[in-house]
Amino acid sequence: MNVRRICAVSMMIVLAALVGCASGGGSQTGTGAIETTAGSTASSTTSTTDAQGFERNLGPAEIAYQSAKQFMSAGNYTEAIANLEKAVSIKPAYLEAWSDLGRAYSDRKDYEKGIAAYEKALELSPGNEALIAQIGYNYLNLEQYDKAAEYYGMLVQKDPNNYIGNVNLAFIAQRNGNNSDAITYYEKALESNPTDATTMGTLANLYGERGDTAKRYEYLERAIEAAPDNHQFKKQLARAYFNDKNYEKAVPLYESLVTIYPDDADLHKRLGFALSQTDRKNEAPAELEKAIELGAGDSFTWAILAKIYNENGMYQKAIDASKSGLALKQGEAAFLNYQWGEALSKLGDYEGAIVRFEQVVSMRDATWSGPAEKQIERQQKLIQRRKAEKEKEMYE
């Protein structure tokens, strides 16, 4: 008994009562007839009832095609392909079978055979946009970008606003380093699909690479509006404002994000730093302390925290933060020692401050060594002033 024929027929009976078969077991003959146990043969066609309740006959090609669809639904591409190949060999002009054969090969990542099947389908249905798009998709997966562009170009030539054509031509242009064409195609795609937040995000990145910050902000804001539940766009916009030192606009975005991701140390750290650069710097320590609590206690974070403590008049905390950052031995030693020295100076320990500032000078740090030299001179003057004041008190 031929197992493939029995499986195919039984599946159709169970799912839709589409196919009837002769009673008794049997095996498939070379002519396509079903031989019964009594030795007689049944017709190679079978009957089914359509949606209107009328009976119609299914030939061998249709039987193979219906079987293939069930195998595909079950994820059995080997059997599905075998049945589809049989269907098109019996009925070469079977459009649906060729199309599904292309899909089966594509799903199995056999893209070259997928293209061949889709091309056969396209011969039967010239200009079919879905088939053209699928051929382009397979060429993309084969990384044959010129061929993919050829087929997606057919879609755009037929309809300049074709979304699939424009968005894939944009991807190909972007991959080839032609960002100007990529932007043109992506913006054309948006005309057809104005709520495509992913394309807006891509455009934001492309404009960012071009240095057009206004356009970058515009597309990220549009992406947030189009997909409010996709918080990645909000993260992108917050980081864009942060990197451009537009802290006033970064702060509300980070404040929103930390309510969504309360355990994200990096978000708390960025919010703390952004706050420190606004007139709300007194709120910054709490966010940086939270970042450290959540595991973002790197030397730079401790240094920023020490600086903010100094700016807020919390000098002992600045010293403690500096010591914690230096204990990690992860860098930022000049930054941390400078903050330590500044805190000591504010507390009146000018000699201790000089020790810290001398450490900074010896590191020859491009940012902090110069200011540290000036601080040493200042501490020495403060020491002299204090000495003079004490001497004056002795004579009074």
N, C-alpha and C positions, 0 to 999 in steps of 0.2 A: 504494500500500500504506500503511495507517495505521500510522505509526511507533510511537505509544503502545501499540497493541494488540500489535504484534510484540514490543516491548521487554518488556512485562509478561509475556506468555506465555513468552518465552525465558528470562526470569529465573526463573520458577517451575520450568521444566524443569531448569535448571542446579542450583538450590538444593535442590529436594526431589522432583523428578520428579512435581510435583503436577498439572500440567496437560498434557493431550495436545491436539494440534491437527490439523486436516486437513492432508494433505500438499500441498505446493506453496504458492506465495505468493498473496497476495490482499489485498483492502482491506475495511475494515469498512463495512457498509451502514448506512443510517439505521435499519433495524429491529433492529440488534444482531446479525445473523447474520454469519458469515464466508464470504465468497465465494471459491471456489477459482479457480485459473487456467483450469479447464475451464468455468467459468461456473456450476457447481452450487453449492449452499449447504450448509454443515454446520450442525448444531444449535448454538444459542446456549449450550448447556451443554457441559461437558467433564467427564471423569471423573478421579478421583484415588483413591489407595489410602490408607485411614486407618491408624492405628497398629495396629489388629487385623488388617490385611491385607485388609479388605473394600473392594470398589470402591464409590465413591459419586460422585454427580454434583455439579459446581459450577455454579451459575448465574452470570449476568453480574455480579450484585452481589458474589458471593464472589470471582470472578476479579478484579474491580476492587480489592476489599479486600486480597487477597493481593498484588497488584501494589504497592499503596500501602505495605504493610509493608516490601517490599523497597526501595522508593524511600526510605522513612524511614531504613532501616538504612544506606543509602548517603549519607544527608544531603541528598537531593534533595527538599526540602519542596514545591517547586512542583509536581512530578509527583505526589508523595504526596497532596497536598491535592486535586489534580484527580481522582485516582482515588477518594479517599474521598468527595468530593462526588458523584461518579458513583454510588458504591455506595449512599449514603443516598437519592439521587434514585430509584434503582430499588427500593430496599427501605427505606422510611422508618422501619421499626421495627428497624433494624440497630444494636443497642446498641453492639457493639464498634467499628463504623465511626464512630459519633458520638463515642465516647470518644476514639478515636485521632485523629479530626479535631480535637477540642479540644486534644489534646496537640501535634499538628502546628502549629496556629496559635499555641499558647503558646510552643513552642520557637522559633518565628519571631518572637516578641515581638508578635504581633498579638493582644493580650489580649482585646479586645472580641469578636472573632470566636471566640476560644477559649472565652470564657464562653458565647456563644450555642450552640456545639456541645455543651459540657458540660451546659448546661441541657436540651437535647434528650435527651441521654443520661439525665439525671436524671429526666425525665418517664417514661422507659422502665424506670428502676430507682429508684423513690422511696426516699429514705433511704439511698442508697448513700454511705457515708462517704468513700470515696476520691474520688468525684465532687464531693461537697460541699467537701472540702478543696481540690481543684483550683480550683474556682470562687473560693473564698476567696483562694487564692494569686494568681489573676489579678487580683482586685480590689486586692490589696496592691500588685501591680506597677503598677496604674493609679493608686495612691495614693488610692483611694476607700476610706478606712479604715472608714467606717461600714458600707458594704456588706460589706467583708471581715469585720468583726466580726459581722455578721448571720449569715453562713454558718458561721464558726467557733463562734458561739454555738449553732448547731444541733447541732454535734458534742458540745459540753459538755452541752447539754440532754438529749441522748440518753444520754450517758455522762459523768458529772461528772469522771471520771478520764482522759478522752481527752487524750492527750499533745499531738497536733497542735493541737487546739482550744485547750488551755490555754496552750501556749507562744506561739501566735500572738496570742491575746487579750492575753497579757502584753506582747508587743512593741508592740501597738497602744496599750495603756494607757500604756506607757512613753513612746512617741512623743508622746502627747497630754499628757504631763506628770503623769499620774496614777500616781505611783510606788507608792502604797499598793496599788492594784488590781494593778499590775504584779507586785509582790512576792507577792501572794496567788496569782495565776495561775501564776507561775514555780514557787512552792513546790508547787502542786498538780501541775504538770507533773513535778516531781521525784519525786512519789509514784509516778507511772507509769513513770518512767525514772530510777531512783536513781543511775545512773552517768553522767548527762549533765553532763560537766564544764563545758561552755560555759555552761549555765544557772546552774551554781554560781558561775562567774566573774561573770556578769551580776548575780546576787543580791549578791555581795560588793560590787560597785560601787554598787548601789542602797542597800545598808545603809551603805556608806561615806558616800554623799551625805547620808544621814539622820543621820550622826554616831554610828551604832551600831558602834563598832570591834570589839566582841566578836563580833558576827554577821559582820562583814566578815572577820575572821580565821578564823572557823569555816568559812565557805564556801570561802575560798581554800585552807585546809588540806584540806577535802574534795575540792576540785577537783584538788589535787596528788595525793591518794591515788587518785582515779578515773582520772587521766590522767598517770601519772608521767613519761611521755616528752614531755609538753607543758610545756616549761620556762618558758613565758610566765606560767603561774600562779605558779611559784616566784619569778619576777621581780616579779610584782605583790605577792606577800606580803612579799618582802624590802623592796620600796619602801614598803609600808604600814608595816612596823615602823620603817623608817628615818625616814619622815616624822613618825611619832608619837614619835620619839626613843627607841624601844625597841631600843637598839643591841645589847644582849645577845642578842636573838633574831634581829636582822638579820644579825649576823656569820656564824653557821653557814650561813645561806642563801646569802650572798654568797661564802663560801668554797667552797660546792658549785658555785655558778654560774661562778666563775672557772676551775674545772677543766673545765667544759663549754665555756666561751667564753674561752679563755686570752688572746685578742687584743682583748677588749672593754675599752676604756680606761675607760668610765664605771663598769663593774662593779668594776674595780680601785680607782678613785677612791672609790666609795662604801664599799667594804670598808675602805680605808685610813682614811677619816674615821670610820666606825663603830668600828674598832679603837681609834682615838685617844680615843674616849669611854668606853672600858672599861679594865679593869686590864691590858689587853694592848697598851697604847699604844706599847710599844717595837717592836711588829711593824708598826705603821702606816706608817713611812717607806718600807719596802720596797714596799708596795702603791701608795703615792702616786708613788714613783719609777717604778714600772712603768707607771702610768697616764700619766705625763708622757712616758715613752719611747714609748708607743703613740699619743701625739698629744693627750693631754688636758692639755697644759701651759698652761692658762689662768691668769689672775692669781689667781683664788680658790684653785685647787689649790696654786699656789706659796705662797700665804699660809698655807693650812692646813699645808703641809709645813714652812714656817718656824716656825710655832707649835709643831708637834710636836717639831722639832729643839730648840727652846728648852726644852720640857718634859722632853726626854730629855738635856739638858745638852750638846747638840751645837751650840755657839754659832756657830762659824765657818760651819757648814753653814746655820744659820738666816740668817746675813747673806747668804750666797751665794744662797739661795733667795729672799730678799726682793729682792735686786738683780735676779734673773732675772724675778720677777713684775713689778717696776716697769718694767723695760725693755720689756715688752709694751704698756704704756700702755693697758690694757684696764679700768682701774678698780681698786678695792681698794687704792688708794694709802695710805689711812689705816691699814688693817689691816697692810699690808706695812711701812710706815715704823715702826709701833708695834713690830712683831716685830724689826725691825732695831735699833731703840733698846733694846729689852729685851736683845738679845744683846750689844750694846756695853756695856751696864751690867754684865752678868754677867762680861764680860771686863775690867772695870775702867776702861773708857773712858767716864767719866761726862760729860765735855764733849761727846763725840761723840753720846752718847745724848740729851743735851739738844737738840742740833740736830735729831735725828730726831723727838723728842717735840714740839718747837715746830712742826715741819712738820705734824704730826697736829693740833695745836690750831688752826692756821691754816685747816685744812680744815673745821672746824666739823662734824665727823662725829658723828652721834647716838650711835654705839656707842663710838668710840675717843677722841674729843677730851677727854671728861671724865676718863677714866683717865690720859690723857697729861698733863693739867695736874698731877695728883697725882704722876705720875712725875717731872716737872720739879722739883717741890719735893723729892722724895726724892733725886734726883741732886745737887741743890744741898747737901742735908744730908750726903750721902756725900762730896762734895768737901770740905766743911768738916771732916768727921771725918778725912779723909785728911790734910788740911793740919795739923790739930791733932796727929795722930799723928807727922807728920814733925817738927813743932816740938818735940814731946816728946822725940823721939830725939836732936835736936840738943843738948838740955840735959842728956841723960843721959851 
